[in-house]
Amino acid sequence: MSTSNTRFSRRTALAWLSALLPVACAAAAGVARASAMDAYQASGHWVDDHARPFRLESLHGRPAIVTMAYGACRRVCSTSLRVMERIQGLCDAQHLAANFVVFGLDPMEDTPRDWADFRAFRKLDRANWQFLTADEHAVSEMAGRLGVHFWRYGEHVMHDFRILLMSPDGRIEHAMTAYDDDPSAMLPSH
């Protein structure tokens, strides 16, 4: 490689690094802020899959495995829920108690009836699983508290893969950001 090509490659790499570093730092800072917050103190009126009001504060006192999902999503969300089911199995095998909470990302599509149908279809009928819906403002606030990025693409809601282990006081203890991460890292401590 000639000296001018090497310089160009180094300059290009440095330019990319300079451009991406602030973005990476901002994302890391956002996650750090999210992990320091009590997610269960978020505002808004949440409703469960039986159309009953759900108080987020009721989640305090027990660890939780949490994600945000879009009921019509067939890829990331189904994978997230399959991983959560695996985590539930690991908790059962070790006699660990935890809540499993799915916050809906789209108030128009993730209605209580839709979540009830989804829950029945997936046979997720255990009492420690909650499927919750709220208005757009509450969903956006919860996403910020959990460090979940989502956006609309036409009629669909796009989002990242993120499953969280929440402490009994509503703070993020661990984040799973890829479907092939080790699910045993998400087990609550005794």
N, CA, C and O of each residue as an XYZ file, in Angstrom:
760
protein
N       0.856     -1.171      0.000
C       0.000      0.000      0.000
C       0.900      1.230      0.000
O       1.869      1.295      0.756
N       0.585      2.186     -0.831
C       1.420      3.383     -0.897
C       1.215      4.246      0.343
O       0.240      4.087      1.076
N       2.155      5.161      0.560
C       2.089      6.058      1.716
C       0.841      6.925      1.661
O       0.213      7.163      2.692
N       0.472      7.402      0.479
C      -0.720      8.255      0.380
C      -1.988      7.456      0.689
O      -2.909      7.980      1.315
N      -2.045      6.188      0.256
C      -3.202      5.341      0.580
C      -3.255      5.032      2.068
O      -4.334      4.994      2.660
N      -2.081      4.808      2.678
C      -2.033      4.538      4.113
C      -2.514      5.755      4.881
O      -3.306      5.632      5.816
N      -2.034      6.941      4.484
C      -2.472      8.168      5.147
C      -3.958      8.359      4.967
O      -4.664      8.720      5.909
N      -4.444      8.114      3.742
C      -5.874      8.267      3.486
C      -6.667      7.290      4.355
O      -7.685      7.669      4.933
N      -6.220      6.055      4.452
C      -6.914      5.057      5.267
C      -6.899      5.449      6.738
O      -7.910      5.315      7.428
N      -5.765      5.928      7.218
C      -5.687      6.360      8.612
C      -6.575      7.579      8.850
O      -7.274      7.660      9.860
N      -6.543      8.514      7.922
C      -7.404      9.697      8.056
C      -8.876      9.292      8.049
O      -9.669      9.781      8.853
N      -9.224      8.405      7.143
C     -10.614      7.944      7.062
C     -11.015      7.247      8.356
O     -12.095      7.485      8.895
N     -10.142      6.395      8.839
C     -10.434      5.686     10.091
C     -10.566      6.664     11.250
O     -11.475      6.534     12.069
N      -9.675      7.633     11.325
C      -9.751      8.636     12.389
C     -11.016      9.480     12.263
O     -11.636      9.824     13.269
N     -11.397      9.811     11.048
C     -12.627     10.593     10.841
C     -13.839      9.794     11.315
O     -14.713     10.324     12.001
N     -13.882      8.519     10.944
C     -14.999      7.669     11.394
C     -15.007      7.529     12.907
O     -16.056      7.626     13.543
N     -13.852      7.304     13.468
C     -13.751      7.175     14.919
C     -14.200      8.460     15.608
O     -14.927      8.417     16.601
N     -13.768      9.593     15.082
C     -14.158     10.889     15.655
C     -15.665     11.098     15.552
O     -16.276     11.682     16.447
N     -16.257     10.630     14.475
C     -17.703     10.795     14.292
C     -18.498      9.835     15.169
O     -19.548     10.204     15.696
N     -18.012      8.615     15.331
C     -18.762      7.604     16.066
C     -18.549      7.637     17.571
O     -19.423      7.210     18.325
N     -17.416      8.133     18.015
C     -17.118      8.148     19.444
C     -18.167      8.925     20.245
O     -18.632      8.418     21.266
N     -18.559     10.135     19.825
C     -19.588     10.840     20.601
C     -20.916     10.081     20.647
O     -21.612     10.102     21.662
N     -21.263      9.414     19.546
C     -22.502      8.644     19.508
C     -22.414      7.482     20.503
O     -23.353      7.242     21.262
N     -21.300      6.771     20.500
C     -21.121      5.646     21.425
C     -21.129      6.123     22.868
O     -21.722      5.480     23.735
N     -20.475      7.245     23.128
C     -20.452      7.786     24.495
C     -21.849      8.203     24.938
O     -22.236      7.959     26.080
N     -22.604      8.827     24.047
C     -23.973      9.245     24.392
C     -24.834      8.027     24.676
O     -25.626      8.031     25.618
N     -24.685      6.982     23.867
C     -25.460      5.757     24.101
C     -25.092      5.134     25.440
O     -25.969      4.708     26.193
N     -23.797      5.080     25.738
C     -23.352      4.518     27.016
C     -23.858      5.355     28.181
O     -24.257      4.810     29.210
N     -23.846      6.664     28.029
C     -24.349      7.540     29.093
C     -25.840      7.339     29.285
O     -26.333      7.350     30.413
N     -26.562      7.154     28.183
C     -28.001      6.901     28.283
C     -28.293      5.616     29.023
O     -29.207      5.570     29.846
N     -27.532      4.571     28.745
C     -27.702      3.296     29.437
C     -27.345      3.445     30.912
O     -28.032      2.903     31.778
N     -26.265      4.185     31.199
C     -25.885      4.394     32.600
C     -26.981      5.139     33.348
O     -27.317      4.782     34.478
N     -27.549      6.187     32.715
C     -28.659      6.910     33.355
C     -29.845      5.989     33.549
O     -30.488      6.013     34.598
N     -30.145      5.164     32.532
C     -31.283      4.251     32.627
C     -31.082      3.274     33.776
O     -32.022      3.005     34.524
N     -29.872      2.738     33.932
C     -29.652      1.728     34.966
C     -29.728      2.317     36.368
O     -29.988      1.589     37.326
N     -29.507      3.620     36.503
C     -29.547      4.244     37.826
C     -30.965      4.627     38.241
O     -31.200      4.969     39.400
N     -31.907      4.572     37.307
C     -33.288      4.968     37.602
C     -34.129      3.800     38.070
O     -33.881      2.647     37.715
N     -35.118      4.117     38.866
C     -36.131      3.132     39.239
C     -37.182      3.138     38.129
O     -38.008      4.048     38.059
N     -37.151      2.131     37.268
C     -38.072      2.079     36.131
C     -39.526      2.040     36.576
O     -40.413      2.480     35.844
N     -39.773      1.518     37.766
C     -41.148      1.369     38.224
C     -41.737      2.673     38.749
O     -42.898      2.713     39.155
N     -40.941      3.739     38.742
C     -41.450      5.058     39.112
C     -41.880      5.854     37.875
O     -42.206      7.036     37.977
N     -41.880      5.211     36.728
C     -42.289      5.888     35.495
C     -43.742      6.337     35.610
O     -44.554      5.713     36.294
N     -44.042      7.424     34.930
C     -45.413      7.934     34.953
C     -46.262      7.177     33.935
O     -45.761      6.323     33.203
N     -47.510      7.490     33.900
C     -48.411      6.876     32.932
C     -49.327      5.868     33.586
O     -49.110      5.427     34.715
N     -50.341      5.525     32.851
C     -51.320      4.548     33.321
C     -51.165      3.275     32.497
O     -51.506      3.234     31.314
N     -50.654      2.260     33.134
C     -50.431      0.978     32.474
C     -51.624      0.070     32.723
O     -52.264      0.130     33.774
N     -51.913     -0.779     31.732
C     -53.048     -1.692     31.788
C     -52.530     -3.080     31.430
O     -51.696     -3.218     30.535
N     -53.019     -4.112     32.123
C     -52.568     -5.470     31.831
C     -53.408     -6.105     30.719
O     -54.298     -5.464     30.161
N     -53.120     -7.350     30.410
C     -53.809     -8.027     29.308
C     -55.245     -8.424     29.652
O     -55.935     -9.020     28.825
N     -55.698     -8.101     30.856
C     -57.107     -8.293     31.234
C     -57.826     -6.950     31.265
O     -58.963     -6.859     31.727
N     -57.150     -5.895     30.765
C     -57.675     -4.521     30.730
C     -57.865     -3.935     32.121
O     -58.688     -3.043     32.325
N     -57.093     -4.448     33.078
C     -57.130     -3.911     34.444
C     -55.963     -2.958     34.645
O     -54.874     -3.199     34.125
N     -56.176     -1.868     35.398
C     -55.048     -0.971     35.707
C     -53.940     -1.755     36.409
O     -54.207     -2.614     37.249
N     -52.705     -1.447     36.054
C     -51.556     -2.126     36.636
C     -50.629     -1.081     37.232
O     -50.159     -0.187     36.528
N     -50.369     -1.190     38.509
C     -49.454     -0.271     39.200
C     -48.035     -0.818     39.105
O     -47.740     -1.900     39.612
N     -47.174     -0.072     38.462
C     -45.784     -0.503     38.302
C     -45.105     -0.739     39.643
O     -44.246     -1.612     39.769
N     -45.495      0.045     40.643
C     -44.901     -0.107     41.977
C     -45.111     -1.519     42.529
O     -44.356     -1.961     43.395
N     -46.132     -2.229     42.034
C     -46.384     -3.591     42.521
C     -45.256     -4.547     42.129
O     -45.174     -5.655     42.660
N     -44.394     -4.132     41.212
C     -43.259     -4.965     40.808
C     -42.094     -4.870     41.791
O     -41.188     -5.703     41.757
N     -42.108     -3.871     42.661
C     -41.043     -3.739     43.663
C     -41.021     -4.963     44.583
O     -42.053     -5.571     44.864
N     -39.825     -5.302     45.036
C     -39.680     -6.375     46.019
C     -39.314     -7.726     45.435
O     -39.048     -8.670     46.178
N     -39.297     -7.831     44.112
C     -38.969     -9.101     43.478
C     -38.194     -8.809     42.188
O     -38.540     -7.870     41.471
N     -37.174     -9.577     41.884
C     -36.460     -9.347     40.615
C     -37.409     -9.550     39.436
O     -38.412    -10.254     39.550
N     -37.088     -8.938     38.325
C     -37.920     -9.082     37.126
C     -37.048     -9.193     35.889
O     -35.969     -8.606     35.809
N     -37.538     -9.954     34.931
C     -36.953    -10.048     33.602
C     -37.904     -9.229     32.726
O     -39.094     -9.532     32.641
N     -37.372     -8.194     32.080
C     -38.207     -7.203     31.406
C     -37.767     -7.014     29.963
O     -36.577     -7.063     29.653
N     -38.738     -6.798     29.088
C     -38.445     -6.384     27.715
C     -39.555     -5.466     27.248
O     -40.599     -5.348     27.890
N     -39.318     -4.828     26.137
C     -40.359     -4.075     25.450
C     -40.554     -4.765     24.111
O     -39.585     -5.131     23.446
N     -41.804     -4.940     23.720
C     -42.104     -5.706     22.511
C     -43.260     -5.077     21.754
O     -44.022     -4.267     22.282
N     -43.356     -5.471     20.532
C     -44.409     -5.030     19.625
C     -45.151     -6.297     19.229
O     -44.582     -7.169     18.572
N     -46.397     -6.407     19.616
C     -47.155     -7.645     19.428
C     -47.204     -8.144     17.999
O     -47.256     -9.352     17.772
N     -47.191     -7.237     17.025
C     -47.245     -7.643     15.625
C     -45.871     -8.037     15.077
O     -45.773     -8.531     13.953
N     -44.829     -7.827     15.849
C     -43.463     -8.150     15.422
C     -43.302     -9.668     15.376
O     -43.701    -10.371     16.304
N     -42.731    -10.151     14.320
C     -42.567    -11.601     14.174
C     -41.119    -12.048     14.300
O     -40.844    -13.248     14.278
N     -40.192    -11.113     14.432
C     -38.789    -11.499     14.489
C     -38.167    -11.218     15.836
O     -37.993    -12.131     16.643
N     -37.827     -9.955     16.093
C     -37.123     -9.607     17.329
C     -37.966     -9.957     18.549
O     -37.462    -10.536     19.511
N     -39.257     -9.604     18.506
C     -40.111     -9.831     19.681
C     -40.310    -11.307     19.961
O     -40.248    -11.730     21.116
N     -40.553    -12.117     18.899
C     -40.719    -13.544     19.179
C     -39.445    -14.152     19.720
O     -39.480    -15.026     20.586
N     -38.311    -13.683     19.204
C     -37.035    -14.164     19.726
C     -36.871    -13.731     21.179
O     -36.453    -14.530     22.017
N     -37.196    -12.476     21.486
C     -37.095    -11.985     22.867
C     -37.938    -12.840     23.803
O     -37.487    -13.225     24.882
N     -39.150    -13.129     23.386
C     -40.038    -13.901     24.263
C     -39.590    -15.352     24.394
O     -39.743    -15.951     25.459
N     -39.044    -15.920     23.335
C     -38.491    -17.287     23.455
C     -37.323    -17.300     24.430
O     -37.196    -18.220     25.238
N     -36.471    -16.284     24.358
C     -35.349    -16.189     25.294
C     -35.874    -16.017     26.717
O     -35.353    -16.632     27.647
N     -36.895    -15.189     26.892
C     -37.483    -15.009     28.234
C     -38.057    -16.323     28.752
O     -37.947    -16.620     29.941
N     -38.665    -17.110     27.873
C     -39.171    -18.423     28.289
C     -38.021    -19.328     28.729
O     -38.158    -20.077     29.696
N     -36.894    -19.264     28.026
C     -35.718    -20.047     28.447
C     -35.234    -19.592     29.812
O     -34.864    -20.418     30.647
N     -35.233    -18.272     30.049
C     -34.819    -17.746     31.349
C     -35.789    -18.218     32.431
O     -35.364    -18.564     33.533
N     -37.087    -18.235     32.126
C     -38.076    -18.745     33.080
C     -37.755    -20.194     33.432
O     -37.826    -20.579     34.599
N     -37.404    -20.999     32.431
C     -37.033    -22.396     32.677
C     -35.804    -22.517     33.564
O     -35.751    -23.372     34.448
N     -34.814    -21.659     33.327
C     -33.614    -21.670     34.173
C     -33.957    -21.260     35.607
O     -33.444    -21.844     36.562
N     -34.820    -20.260     35.754
C     -35.260    -19.844     37.099
C     -35.983    -20.997     37.798
O     -35.739    -21.268     38.974
N     -36.870    -21.670     37.068
C     -37.604    -22.803     37.648
C     -36.653    -23.898     38.114
O     -36.816    -24.455     39.199
N     -35.651    -24.203     37.277
C     -34.699    -25.267     37.608
C     -33.902    -24.949     38.867
O     -33.494    -25.855     39.594
N     -33.679    -23.653     39.125
C     -32.903    -23.259     40.303
C     -33.785    -22.716     41.425
O     -33.286    -22.171     42.409
N     -35.093    -22.868     41.269
C     -36.066    -22.415     42.280
C     -35.910    -20.932     42.599
O     -35.944    -20.527     43.762
N     -35.738    -20.123     41.544
C     -35.611    -18.670     41.692
C     -36.919    -18.013     41.265
O     -37.464    -18.332     40.208
N     -37.410    -17.110     42.075
C     -38.657    -16.407     41.765
C     -38.343    -15.090     41.059
O     -37.448    -14.353     41.473
N     -39.079    -14.804     40.002
C     -38.931    -13.541     39.280
C     -40.225    -13.236     38.538
O     -40.966    -14.141     38.153
N     -40.479    -11.963     38.349
C     -41.559    -11.531     37.461
C     -41.011    -11.475     36.050
O     -39.814    -11.266     35.852
N     -41.868    -11.660     35.079
C     -41.527    -11.515     33.668
C     -42.494    -10.495     33.103
O     -43.705    -10.712     33.089
N     -41.951     -9.378     32.636
C     -42.794     -8.250     32.239
C     -42.487     -7.849     30.801
O     -41.333     -7.640     30.425
N     -43.553     -7.749     30.007
C     -43.446     -7.300     28.625
C     -44.228     -5.998     28.508
O     -45.448     -5.976     28.669
N     -43.508     -4.911     28.226
C     -44.130     -3.611     28.012
C     -44.370     -3.448     26.515
O     -43.434     -3.564     25.724
N     -45.600     -3.183     26.122
C     -45.932     -2.985     24.715
C     -45.339     -1.701     24.179
O     -45.322     -0.683     24.870
N     -44.850     -1.745     22.945
C     -44.256     -0.573     22.299
C     -45.254      0.237     21.481
O     -45.007      1.409     21.198
N     -46.367     -0.363     21.101
C     -47.311      0.318     20.215
C     -48.712      0.289     20.810
O     -49.400     -0.727     20.719
N     -49.146      1.401     21.422
C     -50.467      1.426     22.054
C     -51.617      1.117     21.099
O     -52.666      0.643     21.535
N     -51.439      1.376     19.815
C     -52.506      1.105     18.841
C     -52.631     -0.388     18.536
O     -53.733     -0.889     18.309
N     -51.521     -1.081     18.530
C     -51.518     -2.511     18.186
C     -51.436     -3.427     19.400
O     -51.919     -4.559     19.357
N     -50.837     -2.953     20.466
C     -50.630     -3.793     21.647
C     -51.723     -3.517     22.677
O     -51.454     -3.045     23.781
N     -52.948     -3.820     22.292
C     -54.078     -3.605     23.193
C     -54.146     -4.748     24.200
O     -53.543     -5.798     23.978
N     -54.859     -4.565     25.288
C     -55.006     -5.671     26.244
C     -55.539     -6.946     25.576
O     -55.069     -8.043     25.877
N     -56.508     -6.807     24.681
C     -57.068     -7.991     23.999
C     -56.003     -8.681     23.149
O     -55.891     -9.907     23.148
N     -55.216     -7.869     22.421
C     -54.150     -8.443     21.587
C     -53.135     -9.197     22.442
O     -52.701    -10.291     22.083
N     -52.756     -8.597     23.591
C     -51.798     -9.275     24.467
C     -52.415    -10.531     25.078
O     -51.721    -11.533     25.252
N     -53.694    -10.493     25.403
C     -54.351    -11.688     25.954
C     -54.340    -12.822     24.920
O     -54.073    -13.976     25.256
N     -54.630    -12.482     23.670
C     -54.591    -13.494     22.607
C     -53.173    -14.018     22.414
O     -52.965    -15.223     22.274
N     -52.209    -13.119     22.407
C     -50.803    -13.496     22.253
C     -50.389    -14.425     23.387
O     -49.755    -15.456     23.167
N     -50.759    -14.041     24.597
C     -50.418    -14.826     25.790
C     -51.029    -16.222     25.720
O     -50.364    -17.210     26.030
N     -52.279    -16.299     25.319
C     -52.960    -17.595     25.203
C     -52.304    -18.449     24.115
O     -52.067    -19.639     24.318
N     -52.012    -17.848     22.972
C     -51.384    -18.571     21.873
C     -50.027    -19.132     22.283
O     -49.688    -20.261     21.926
N     -49.253    -18.354     23.029
C     -47.925    -18.777     23.467
C     -47.949    -19.596     24.756
O     -46.907    -20.050     25.227
N     -49.148    -19.784     25.328
C     -49.328    -20.546     26.580
C     -48.499    -19.940     27.728
O     -47.874    -20.656     28.510
N     -48.516    -18.624     27.802
C     -47.807    -17.900     28.862
C     -48.821    -17.497     29.921
O     -49.087    -16.314     30.130
N     -49.379    -18.493     30.579
C     -50.486    -18.239     31.506
C     -50.073    -18.182     32.974
O     -50.931    -18.143     33.856
N     -48.792    -18.176     33.238
C     -48.339    -18.110     34.626
C     -48.602    -16.732     35.209
O     -48.550    -15.731     34.494
N     -48.881    -16.676     36.495
C     -49.213    -15.418     37.170
C     -48.029    -14.452     37.249
O     -48.234    -13.255     37.451
N     -46.803    -14.942     37.095
C     -45.637    -14.052     37.194
C     -45.301    -13.373     35.859
O     -44.300    -12.662     35.769
N     -46.110    -13.579     34.840
C     -45.932    -12.901     33.556
C     -46.974    -11.799     33.431
O     -48.162    -12.018     33.665
N     -46.501    -10.596     33.054
C     -47.395     -9.481     32.814
C     -47.134     -8.910     31.420
O     -45.986     -8.718     31.017
N     -48.207     -8.646     30.702
C     -48.147     -7.985     29.403
C     -48.875     -6.662     29.569
O     -50.072     -6.637     29.854
N     -48.150     -5.562     29.392
C     -48.682     -4.248     29.748
C     -48.720     -3.297     28.559
O     -47.885     -3.348     27.657
N     -49.719     -2.434     28.599
C     -49.942     -1.429     27.565
C     -50.158     -0.078     28.224
O     -50.675      0.008     29.338
N     -49.756      0.976     27.523
C     -49.989      2.345     28.008
C     -50.045      3.266     26.799
O     -49.919      2.818     25.659
N     -50.235      4.562     27.058
C     -50.260      5.535     25.960
C     -48.834      5.803     25.465
O     -47.858      5.366     26.074
N     -48.736      6.529     24.352
C     -47.434      6.780     23.722
C     -46.440      7.482     24.646
O     -45.254      7.154     24.644
N     -46.912      8.431     25.424
C     -46.012      9.156     26.329
C     -45.400      8.198     27.364
O     -44.191      8.220     27.595
N     -46.236      7.365     27.980
C     -45.744      6.422     28.992
C     -44.794      5.402     28.366
O     -43.790      5.031     28.975
N     -45.108      4.950     27.156
C     -44.238      3.987     26.459
C     -42.872      4.624     26.187
O     -41.837      3.997     26.415
N     -42.871      5.860     25.704
C     -41.601      6.548     25.427
C     -40.784      6.735     26.699
O     -39.567      6.546     26.694
N     -41.452      7.104     27.786
C     -40.731      7.282     29.044
C     -40.137      5.961     29.524
O     -38.984      5.919     29.954
N     -40.917      4.883     29.453
C     -40.410      3.578     29.888
C     -39.235      3.150     29.012
O     -38.237      2.642     29.522
N     -39.343      3.350     27.716
C     -38.239      2.991     26.810
C     -36.969      3.743     27.207
O     -35.880      3.168     27.198
N     -37.103      5.015     27.552
C     -35.947      5.793     27.986
C     -35.362      5.256     29.273
O     -34.142      5.177     29.420
N     -36.221      4.887     30.207
C     -35.742      4.357     31.489
C     -35.057      2.999     31.318
O     -34.137      2.662     32.064
N     -35.515      2.224     30.331
C     -34.949      0.888     30.113
C     -33.835      0.879     29.069
O     -33.192     -0.150     28.859
N     -33.604      2.008     28.418
C     -32.557      2.061     27.391
C     -32.941      1.334     26.117
O     -32.069      0.836     25.407
N     -34.238      1.263     25.812
C     -34.730      0.592     24.605
C     -34.914      1.642     23.512
O     -35.571      2.660     23.727
N     -34.339      1.392     22.355
C     -34.477      2.298     21.215
C     -35.529      1.731     20.276
O     -35.479      0.554     19.918
N     -36.485      2.570     19.875
C     -37.490      2.127     18.920
C     -37.903      3.299     18.036
O     -37.736      4.462     18.403
N     -38.443      2.972     16.869
C     -38.866      3.982     15.909
C     -39.896      3.343     14.977
O     -39.999      2.121     14.879
N     -40.643      4.189     14.309
C     -41.636      3.717     13.342
C     -41.003      3.653     11.962
O     -40.230      4.528     11.570
N     -41.345      2.609     11.244
C     -40.938      2.441      9.858
C     -42.207      2.067      9.109
O     -42.589      0.898      9.057
N     -42.846      3.058      8.539
C     -44.147      2.823      7.912
C     -45.161      2.451      8.982
O     -45.365      3.195      9.941
N     -45.784      1.314      8.816
C     -46.785      0.851      9.779
C     -46.173      0.037     10.916
O     -46.874     -0.352     11.849
N     -44.902     -0.215     10.841
C     -44.256     -1.104     11.807
C     -43.458     -0.336     12.857
O     -43.051      0.806     12.642
N     -43.248     -0.979     13.978
C     -42.381     -0.440     15.019
C     -41.100     -1.264     14.998
O     -41.130     -2.482     15.173
N     -39.990     -0.595     14.785
C     -38.689     -1.245     14.772
C     -38.041     -0.996     16.133
O     -38.248      0.055     16.738
N     -37.268     -1.949     16.605
C     -36.625     -1.773     17.913
C     -35.451     -2.717     18.051
O     -35.302     -3.680     17.298
N     -34.623     -2.414     19.036
C     -33.466     -3.254     19.286
C     -33.853     -4.426     20.193
O     -34.903     -4.419     20.837
N     -32.988     -5.413     20.222
C     -33.166     -6.570     21.106
C     -32.600     -6.184     22.463
O     -31.421     -5.848     22.577
N     -33.434     -6.231     23.484
C     -32.965     -5.855     24.823
C     -33.856     -6.520     25.858
O     -35.053     -6.244     25.938
N     -33.263     -7.390     26.642
C     -33.940     -8.018     27.776
C     -33.146     -7.616     29.010
O     -31.916     -7.658     29.006
N     -33.848     -7.229     30.058
C     -33.189     -6.688     31.240
C     -33.502     -7.505     32.479
O     -34.621     -7.984     32.662
N     -32.505     -7.653     33.317
C     -32.708     -8.173     34.667
C     -32.838     -6.951     35.562
O     -31.909     -6.151     35.674
N     -33.985     -6.811     36.190
C     -34.248     -5.674     37.067
C     -34.123     -6.127     38.516
O     -34.568     -7.215     38.883
N     -33.517     -5.282     39.323
C     -33.393     -5.568     40.758
C     -34.766     -5.409     41.409
O     -35.672     -4.840     40.801
N     -34.929     -5.901     42.631
C     -36.209     -5.726     43.328
C     -36.594     -4.258     43.533
O     -37.761     -3.958     43.784
N     -35.632     -3.348     43.429
C     -35.975     -1.926     43.565
C     -36.118     -1.230     42.208
O     -36.121     -0.001     42.142
N     -36.235     -2.007     41.126
C     -36.553     -1.448     39.820
C     -35.395     -0.897     39.027
O     -35.603     -0.123     38.093
N     -34.172     -1.275     39.375
C     -32.998     -0.781     38.656
C     -32.407     -1.895     37.780
O     -32.496     -3.079     38.107
N     -31.811     -1.487     36.676
C     -31.223     -2.453     35.745
C     -29.967     -3.055     36.370
O     -29.046     -2.333     36.752
N     -29.938     -4.384     36.468
C     -28.750     -5.093     36.952
C     -27.927     -5.654     35.808
O     -26.698     -5.684     35.874
N     -28.604     -6.098     34.758
C     -27.895     -6.701     33.624
C     -28.756     -6.538     32.384
O     -29.985     -6.575     32.458
N     -28.099     -6.355     31.241
C     -28.811     -6.239     29.966
C     -28.323     -7.298     28.998
O     -27.121     -7.509     28.838
N     -29.252     -7.946     28.368
C     -28.961     -8.917     27.316
C     -29.293     -8.207     26.004
O     -30.444     -7.834     25.778
N     -28.302     -8.017     25.142
C     -28.515     -7.222     23.938
C     -28.363     -8.015     22.647
O     -28.426     -7.444     21.558
N     -28.165     -9.318     22.757
C     -28.098    -10.190     21.586
C     -28.752    -11.520     21.944
O     -28.581    -12.031     23.052
N     -29.492    -12.066     21.006
C     -30.237    -13.289     21.290
C     -29.351    -14.461     21.666
O     -29.809    -15.399     22.319
N     -28.091    -14.422     21.264
C     -27.204    -15.541     21.586
C     -26.322    -15.278     22.807
O     -25.394    -16.042     23.075
N     -26.607    -14.191     23.557
C     -25.934    -13.996     24.847
C     -26.340    -15.128     25.782
O     -27.373    -15.765     25.579
N     -25.545    -15.374     26.783
C     -25.818    -16.446     27.736
C     -27.016    -16.078     28.618
O     -26.923    -15.139     29.408
N     -28.138    -16.798     28.501
C     -29.314    -16.450     29.305
C     -29.116    -16.665     30.805
O     -29.841    -16.076     31.607
N     -28.161    -17.486     31.193
C     -27.946    -17.711     32.630
C     -27.421    -16.460     33.321
O     -27.524    -16.346     34.542
N     -26.855    -15.512     32.557
C     -26.417    -14.240     33.134
C     -27.597    -13.403     33.604
O     -27.427    -12.441     34.354
N     -28.788    -13.772     33.162
C     -29.995    -13.016     33.514
C     -30.685    -13.551     34.764
O     -31.728    -13.035     35.166
N     -30.116    -14.570     35.374
C     -30.751    -15.125     36.574
C     -30.571    -14.200     37.762
O     -29.473    -13.704     38.014
N     -31.657    -13.969     38.493
C     -31.533    -13.134     39.694
C     -30.729    -13.865     40.758
O     -30.738    -15.094     40.828
N     -30.037    -13.094     41.582
C     -29.317    -13.711     42.712
C     -30.324    -14.027     43.803
O     -31.429    -13.483     43.812
N     -29.956    -14.881     44.697
C     -30.882    -15.313     45.751
C     -31.236    -14.172     46.652
O     -32.005    -14.347     47.598
